[in-house]
Amino acid sequence: MDLKKLYEWCSIPAEELPGRTDLKVPFRIVKDSHELGSVMARDLVEEIRKANEEQRSFRLIVPCGPKEWYGPFTEMVNAGNVSLRNMVCYHMDENLDWEGKLLPKEDPNNFRTFMERYFYGGIKEELQVLPENRHFLTPYNMQEMSEMIAGTEIDYTLGGWGQDGHVAFNQANRNPYVEVSLDDLRGSTARIQNNNNDTILALAQRGLGGAWQFMPPMSITLGVKECMKAKKIRVYSATGAWKQTALRVALFSEPTVEYPMTLLQEHPDALITATEETAAHPISEHPEWEFRRVNSK
C-alpha cells in the first residue's frame, strides 16, 4: 500500500465522497445505523418483490446480522405481506472453535442461532423462507454448497466488510508462509481457515468488550468467487472507526489482496453504503497532523 496515496484518500472529507468522479465503486452515505437498517431492508425487499412479480425464485447469499438490519426487514416483510416462499438463502459464513468444529447452539458467536432468531424468527409463518431453502454453511457441507452455488444463478449478495476489507470471512492474507495472489483471491471458494489476529481483536472490541479470549479462532466462509457470482452485490456498514480506512481503500485503490473488498470494483453492479460515522475519517478532520513515514517518502 502506497502510504502517500492512503493518506490522501483518508484526508478527503466524508461529505465529498459520494460526488467524486474517481470512485472505483458506487457509494452512498446514510445518517446512522437506524437509517442504514431501513435502507438495507428496502433494497432487499424491493428485489424480492420484483422476483415474486416475475414468478421466479430469488437466490440470496446472506451474512449474519447485525440486528439493526433484520428488524426493519422483518417489519417490511410482515407489513407488506411479502412472501419469502420462493427465496433460497445461502448463508455465507460461520464461526468455528479451535478444532474447526461448530460452536454450541447458545454461544453468542453462533451465526446460525442468530439468523434463526433474528432473520427468520420474526417473519409471519405463511411468509417464511421454506426450511429446505435455508442453506447454512458447515464444515460438513462446504463442497456441496460450492457446487450448489456454481450450478445456479445468484440474484443478490448482501454483506458488510471487516477492518481489513474482508467480505464474508475472506480476510487479507497474514500468513508469512503462504503467498496469495489476486487471482487466488478472485477464484477462492468455500473453505475452513484460521481467523487473523486483527480480525479476532476487532470483533472482540465490537461485541465482547475486548475479551478476545472468548472469540472463535476459526471460521468457515464462502469464497470471493461465490460471493461475486451474484447479479447484484450490496454491502453496508454502521460500525464506525474500525471500518473507515478499509472503506477509503475500497473506494480509491486498485484491487489488492491487502483489502479483499477492492475486488468489488470488478463487479458490474456493486454498491457500498455507509453511515456518516463510517464514512468519516480522523485524518480528514485533522489537516494539521503530520506523519513522518508519509512525508519522508
C-alpha positions, 0 to 999 in steps of 0.5 A: 500500500502506497502510504502517500496515496492512503493518506490522501484518500483518508484526508478527503472529507466524508461529505465529498465522497459520494460526488467524486468522479474517481470512485472505483465503486458506487457509494452512498452515505446514510445518517446512522445505523437506524437509517442504514437498517431501513435502507438495507431492508428496502433494497432487499425487499424491493428485489424480492418483490420484483422476483415474486412479480416475475414468478421466479425464485430469488437466490440470496447469499446472506451474512449474519446480522447485525440486528439493526438490519433484520428488524426493519426487514422483518417489519417490511416483510410482515407489513407488506405481506411479502412472501419469502416462499420462493427465496433460497438463502445461502448463508455465507459464513460461520464461526468455528472453535479451535478444532474447526468444529461448530460452536454450541447452539447458545454461544453468542458467536453462533451465526446460525442461532442468530439468523434463526432468531433474528432473520427468520424468527420474526417473519409471519409463518405463511411468509417464511423462507421454506426450511429446505431453502435455508442453506447454512454453511458447515464444515460438513457441507462446504463442497456441496454448497460450492457446487450448489452455488456454481450450478445456479444463478445468484440474484443478490449478495448482501454483506458488510466488510471487516477492518481489513476489507474482508467480505464474508470471512475472506480476510487479507492474507497474514500468513508469512508462509503462504503467498496469495495472489489476486487471482487466488483471491478472485477464484477462492471458494468455500473453505475452513481457515484460521481467523487473523489476529486483527480480525479476532481483536476487532470483533472482540472490541465490537461485541465482547468488550475486548475479551478476545479470549472468548472469540472463535479462532476459526471460521468457515466462509464462502469464497470471493468467487461465490460471493461475486457470482451474484447479479447484484452485490450490496454491502453496508456498514454502521460500525464506525472507526474500525471500518473507515480506512478499509472503506477509503481503500475500497473506494480509491485503490486498485484491487489488492489482496491487502483489502479483499473488498477492492475486488468489488470494483470488478463487479458490474453492479456493486454498491457500498453504503455507509453511515456518516460515522463510517464514512468519516475519517480522523485524518480528514478532520485533522489537516494539521497532523503530520506523519513522518513515514508519509512525508519522508517518502 
